[in-house]
Amino acid sequence: MKDYNPNIGRKTLILMGPRFWLYLPLFVTISGILVIVTTRFIAYSYNPEAFSRSLTTISNTAAYDYAAQFFAPSMSVIAFFVMLVWYMGYIATKERITTIKSAQIKTRFYFVNKLVLFFGLSSCVFLILLACVSLKDNNAFHIYFSYGFFITQLISFSLDTTLLLNIRKYLIQKDFKHNLTMDMRPWICVAYIINALIFYFLYLYKGSPLLSSFSFTKFIYIISEYTFVFIGLCYSTAYRSEIKYYINNFFETMVNKK
């Protein structure tokens, strides 16, 4: 297999500028959370009676008039920026893999890295679809797109974390390993999986006698949906350490060449 060309992706890095890529993950997390909070505020402003009766899910909140008009384009823009984070994370991870000596290991890791990018980009597509098609527009399609989003995001996080942990074993220099031990992606991935299990359990059995009073657990159910999404958005910021290492390494190389 032809080895990775380290120049791939660097033209994009220079074109957009290092500061853009360095702060993009933070922007995704903060702005994504703000979009969800603002959507809820808009929905409450025009429909206070609906919120006085009970808590509402993100999907129900984003289905109200005015809130939907804000949520759809705003979240679609966030999804596009998440795609950029996945792309730069893919390039950064790919270059780190080149430091591994074993050609067989590198080939396998390159393949897994491509899968991470595929499922990461797929989750963004589903996010755009569920944002543009609300529960009010089409209940069934919105649910399907939500399933697609959560499943592909869960797969991308799990594959990426597994790849990260395996890369640690084969890196040549000790400082590389030390740098990766500070990466928060595994912890966020574990938190995401635990939250997913809680959320899916409550969603699956909300009408079952197993939960004697769903009204009692509804608060936990809705809170778990919000934390589910917020934790997912935090994964972008966790990727910042990998991107930062790639940027620093790239510009140090550029300086040495001069």
N, C-alpha and C positions, 0 to 999 in steps of 0.2 A: 504493500500500500504506500502511495506517495505521502511523504511526511508533510506536516502542516507548514505552510508558509507564514512566518510571523508578520509579514507586511499586510496580510489580509485584515481588514477592519481598521487599520491605522489611518487610512485616508479619511474615513468617517470621523475618527477621533480628532484629527487636525481640523477638519471642516467645521465641526460643531463646537470645538473648543473643549479643553479639559474641564473647565469649571462647569460647563453644561452637564457633562456626564457625571461629574462628582456630586453635583447637587440634585440631579434628576431623581435618584431614589428617594431622597428626603421629600422632594416636591410631590412625588406620587403618593407617599404615605400621608402627608399632612393635608394635601388638597383633596385626596380621596375621602378622608374622614370628614373634612369640612363640607364636601358635597352632600354626604349622607345626612349630616347634622342640619345643614341648610335646607335640604329637602323636607326634613321633618318639621322644621320651623315654618316653612311656607305652607305645608299641608295643615299644620295646626292653626296658622293665622287665618286661613279661609274655611277651616272645618273644625272649630274648637269643640263642637258638640260630640264629634266622633272620638276625640281623644279624652273627653271627660268620662266616657263609659268604660274604656279599657285601653290598654296599651295596643299599639299596632306594629305589625312587622314592617320591615323595610319595603317589601314588595307592595303591601297595602298602602303604605305612606306615599310611595312613588306613583301610585295609580290615581291619586286625586288630581283634579285640574290644577293648573299652575305649577304644582309640585312636579308633575310629570313633564311639563314643558321645560322645566329647569333640569331635572334629573337626567333625561335622555341624552341631550347634547353634552352636558357636563361630564357624565360618567363615560361617554364614548370617547371624549378627549383624554380622560384619565387612562382608559384602556389602551389608547394609542401610545401614550407615554410608557405604560407598563410593557408594551411590546418592545420599545426601545431599550428598556432596562434588561429584558430577557436577552435581547440581541447582544448588548454590550457584555452582559454576564457570560453569554455563550463564547464570545471572542476572548474574554479574560480567562475563562476556565480552559479554553482550548490552548492558549499560549502557555498556561501553567503546566498542562499535560506534557508539553514538549520537553520539560526538564526531567521527565522520567526516562530511564535508560531502556527498559524493556520495550521492544517494538510491538510485541504481542499485547502487552498491557495497554500501551498507548492506543492501539487500534480499537480495543474494546472500550476504552474510556472515551475516545472520539465518538464512537457510535452512541454511547449512553448520553453524551453531551448533546448530540443531535436530537435524541428523543426528548431531552429536557426542553430544548428550544421548541420542538414541535408541540408538545403539550402545553408549554407556557403560552405560546402564541394562540393555540386553540382556545385556551381559557379566556384570553382577551377577546377573541371573536364572539364567544358565548356571552361574555359580559356586555358587549355592545348590543347583541341581539336581545338579551333580557332587559336591557335599559330602554331600548327603543320599542319593545313590545311589552306593554304593561299588563297587569292582571285584568284591567278594565278593557283593554284592546282584545286580548285573547288569553284567557286563563290557562288553557292547556299548553299553548306554545311557550308562555312565560315560565311555566313550571318545568317544561322540558329543557328550555335554555338554562334555567337555574341549575337543574341536575347536571347538564353538560358543563357548566362553569365550575361548580364545586368539585365534580369528579376529575376533570382535567387539571384543575389547579392542585388538587390533592396528589394526583399522579406526578405532576411536574415538581412539586415540593419534595415528595418522597424520593424521586429519582435523583434530583439535584443534591439532596442531603446525603443519599447513599453514595453518590459519586464523590462528593466532598470528603466524606469519611474514608473512602478507599484511596483517594489521591494522597491523603496524609501518609499512608503506609509506604508509598513508593517515591516520595520526593527525595531528591539527592541532598540538598543543603538543609541544615538544621534550622536556619532562619526562616525558610519557607514553611516548615512544620509549625514553628512557633507562631508565625503570622496566621496560619489557618486555625490554630487552637483558639484564637480570639474571635473567630467567626460565629455569629449568633444564629445562623441559619438552622443548624440542627435543633436548637432549643425552640425556635419558633415553629419548626416543622412538627415537633412533638406536641407542642401546645395546640397547634392547628388540628392534629389528628384527634387529640383528646376532646377538643371542642366539637369536632365533627361527629364523634361518637355520641356525645351528649345531645347535640342538636338533632341528629338523625333518630335517636332513640325516642325523644319526646315528640318528634314529628310523626314517626311511624306508629306510636302507641297512644297518640292523643285521644283517640276514641275508644281505647281499650279499658276494660275493668281493671287492668293492671295499674292504671293511674286512677285511683278512686275519685279524685276531683281535679280535672284538668284546669279548672279555674285557679286552683292553688299553684299549679306548676306552670301556668301560662306565662307568668312573669319571668321564670327561669328560661322558658322556651324562647321568648322574644329577646331577652338579654343575651342568650347564647347565640342567637342569629347575628346580633350586632357585633359581639366579640369575635364571632366566626369571620365576619367580613373584615373587621379591624385588624385581626391577627394576620389575615391574608395580605392586607395592604402593608403591614410592617415587614413582610418578607422582602419587599423591594429595598427598604432601608438596610436590612441585614446584608443584602447583596453589595452594599456600598463598599464594604471592606475589600471584597474581591476586585471590584472595579477600581478602587483607590490604589490597590497594589499594582494593578495592570498599568494605570496611568503613570504612577511614579516610576515604575520600571521602564516604561516606554520613553519618557522624557529624559531619564537618566542615560538611557542608551543613546538618545539623540545628542545629548551634550557630549558624551564620550566620543561620538563620531566626528564632532567638529574639530 
